[in-house]
Amino acid sequence: MACPAFGGGWHISLLQAGVVVRDCFTVVGLDAADRGLQERGYLSLASAMGRDWDRLTRRRGDQRGGTPVFLDPGEDA
């Protein structure tokens, strides 16, 4: 989940079952968030699990309270 961080930037949280925080980090921009997910190995893991990655850089104008990053093919988006 990607949420705008207080004071600027983005707070990225990787949730398990929608409630357990597995990892989190804060970055200045969405490019850095995408790189952080790749560097941490989450893109490879998501691919192995059959999940699509929705690049955060495509959502530059999205200021909602949270943005899903990995899409589960078994769930409605």
C-alpha positions in Angstrom: 0.0 0.0 0.0 1.3 3.4 -0.9 0.2 6.4 1.1 1.2 10.1 0.9 3.6 10.8 3.8 3.1 13.8 6.1 5.4 16.5 5.0 5.9 15.0 1.5 7.0 11.8 -0.1 5.4 8.4 0.2 5.1 5.8 2.9 5.1 2.3 1.5 3.7 -0.6 3.5 3.8 -4.3 2.5 0.8 -5.9 4.1 0.1 -9.6 4.5 -3.6 -10.6 4.5 -4.4 -6.9 4.4 -3.6 -6.3 8.1 -0.1 -7.5 9.1 2.7 -5.1 8.1 5.6 -7.2 6.7 7.8 -4.3 5.7 7.6 -0.5 5.4 9.7 2.3 4.1 9.4 6.0 3.3 10.7 7.6 0.1 10.8 11.0 -1.4 9.2 10.2 -4.8 7.4 7.5 -6.6 10.4 6.6 -8.7 12.3 5.8 -5.5 9.4 3.8 -4.3 9.4 1.6 -7.4 13.2 1.2 -7.1 12.8 0.3 -3.4 10.3 -2.4 -4.1 12.6 -3.8 -6.8 15.7 -3.6 -4.6 14.0 -5.4 -1.8 13.0 -8.3 -4.1 9.3 -7.7 -3.9 8.8 -7.5 -7.7 10.4 -11.0 -8.2 8.3 -12.4 -5.4 5.1 -10.9 -6.7 5.8 -12.3 -10.2 6.5 -15.7 -8.8 3.1 -15.5 -7.0 1.3 -14.6 -10.2 0.5 -11.0 -9.1 0.7 -8.0 -11.3 2.7 -5.0 -10.3 1.0 -1.6 -10.7 3.9 0.9 -11.0 3.5 3.7 -8.6 5.0 6.2 -11.1 1.8 5.8 -13.1 -0.2 7.2 -10.2 1.6 10.5 -9.7 -1.6 12.5 -9.4 -3.3 10.0 -7.1 -3.5 11.4 -3.5 -6.0 8.9 -2.0 -5.4 7.4 1.4 -3.8 4.3 0.0 -2.9 2.7 -3.4 -2.5 -1.0 -3.9 0.8 -1.9 -5.4 0.5 -5.6 -6.2 -2.8 -6.9 -7.7 -4.0 -10.3 -6.6 -5.5 -12.1 -9.6 -8.0 -13.8 -7.3 -9.4 -10.5 -5.9 -11.5 -7.7 -7.5 -9.4 -4.5 -8.0 
